């Protein structure tokens, strides 16, 4: 497996797992919606994540939680571009991933200095996405989701969940490669088009996704599979997140996408010590 990805000409080694810190710019995100209202808050949050060891900062301006409001492309860009400029000016070496399923947003954000694209739809919600990412020559994170954020929870009928995920990824990976995308990372999509039970079935068999021979990103941070199972709030779900992250690392995750970088880095250090 290729354990380096090319971010703006710099080869980033993910042979030891790394952390992607989440910066949500949406007013309605399930955990930290509307938390970062001004430049000082944004800079402080990103500085903390980088200081705690995040390799990537994932910036998103379209909430993909179930039943989230639809946001226009112009609104998404108005939220995200000023923040990209601010972060690149403040942290010149920052590696920014942009969480979008729109090729127009992807193109403008990469031109503004972002380094990779994180697409919840694996190119299914915008027919130009794969072609655009191929031309931009940037790493691409493709997630498993059926339908749209508004309809995904109606798409949970699987005969064999893991087999269907593997088929989905083999198809999307082949298409991405046809469009010249070199660095591909797969994200099994915890919480997307999956019931609570299916999320745990996925976790139980997560190592089977290594058959794709690509780095895997896991984003389970404070999600409903944790807080609904424990009957708590997302705010109280850090300990549960740590448990899921630990299991994911043992089953082959290369990147943990999280709200809490320090705790995720501790997971990685301990699991690495165990492997040695």
Helices and strands as residue ranges (DSSP letters): E 4-7, E 10-13, E 18-24, H 39-51, E 56-60, H 73-90, E 96-99, H 103-111, E 116-119, H 129-136, E 139-143, G 152-154, H 161-178, E 184-187, H 196-204, G 206-212, E 216-218, H 224-230, G 234-236, H 238-250, E 255-258, H 261-275
